[in-house]
């Protein structure tokens, strides 16, 4: 299997960030916090579980937060192990990335990336290459390849269902994505039966389509992702369990499927 075909799923168990300028709430401030959580997923191909994924968020004392994502896949002779981490802050419902780091090991070439975002000077630096600046031109609301996961969730919490975003690629360019609200569905997952809203992303000039489901009952956590690369390359991630901190206490609530 070509590891490139897995990249959108492995880097994207979540959906994208967007411009939140359309939030219509003059008298109500947008939600700008998400409690700590750990969510675990199965990665499925042709009905078989071929790997595991985990996403975690931890709020820090200085008001910033760490967001981490990892996947481990073993399928036939193919293996892929990825780790991503980003440090961010949230201001008025907008995720502002500070750093982004990722590494990949397994079949094929190993890869490592490390970026630092400089909002004040409107640029980002490749720390792997002696602080080489980004290739593309800075745009307001620019996200990392991981911080947009939280931005998409905040947008949904704040009532925005159709959106677009711009994210810094690992090579230093800028990617643009558009997401469309499809509707509501009831899902049967390892976690259990849950109602979710469905979004779609279509990549121009290819057969690649991404569908993602978010559960309002779980504060719009992403509970399922289906990635279609071609007629024969399809993968999906399905929620197995979530452990999340309460908004109004330090206690931890654990929710799991049967």
C-alpha positions, 0 to 999 in steps of 0.5 A, a space after each residue: 500500500 502506498 503510504 501517501 494514500 493514508 495521509 489524509 486519514 492519518 493527518 485528518 481524523 478530524 475536520 478542518 478549520 475555517 473562518 468564523 466570521 459568520 458566527 451570528 451572535 452579537 450579544 453572546 460571546 463565542 465558546 472559547 474553551 474545550 475541556 480536557 479529553 482523550 478519545 480513542 478510535 478504531 481504524 477500519 479497512 474493508 470491515 477489518 480493524 487495521 489500527 488504532 488512533 487517539 486524540 488528547 487535549 490538555 489545558 495548561 495553567 498559562 491559558 494555552 493548551 496542548 493537542 495531540 494525535 497519534 495513529 498506529 496501523 499494522 496491515 499485511 506487510 504495511 506499518 505506519 506510526 504517526 504522532 502529531 502535537 500542537 500548542 495553541 491558544 483560543 481567543 474569541 472562539 478562534 484557535 491560534 496555533 503556536 507550534 506544530 510537530 509531527 513524526 512518522 515511522 514505518 513502511 517507506 521513508 520516515 518523516 519529521 516536521 517542526 513548525 513555529 507560528 509567529 502571529 505578530 510578524 505574520 509568518 511561520 518558521 521551519 525549526 527543522 531547517 534553521 527557522 526557514 520561513 514558510 513559502 506561502 503568504 501569511 493569511 489571517 486565521 492560518 492553522 496548522 495541520 492539527 489545530 484546525 481539528 479544534 477550530 472545526 469543533 469550535 465552529 460547530 459548537 458556535 453554530 457554523 456548519 458550512 465553512 472553509 479554512 487555510 492550513 500550513 502544509 508540512 512543506 510550508 505552503 498553504 492548503 485551502 479546504 471547503 466543507 459542506 453540511 450534509 445532514 443528520 444521521 444515527 450511527 452505530 459505532 463501537 462507542 454505541 448508538 449516537 446521533 451525529 451531523 455529517 459534513 463532506 469535503 470534496 478534493 477538486 479534480 480527484 475521486 478523493 472525498 472525506 465525510 466526517 460525523 460530529 456528535 452534538 451530545 459529546 460537545 461536537 466531538 468527531 466520532 467517525 471519519 470516512 476517507 475515499 481515495 479511489 474505488 478501492 482505497 477506503 478507510 474510516 475511523 470510528 469512536 471507541 471511547 472518550 474520557 473527558 473532564 467536566 466543565 464545572 469540576 476537576 472530576 473525570 467522566 468516562 464514556 465507552 461503548 458496550 
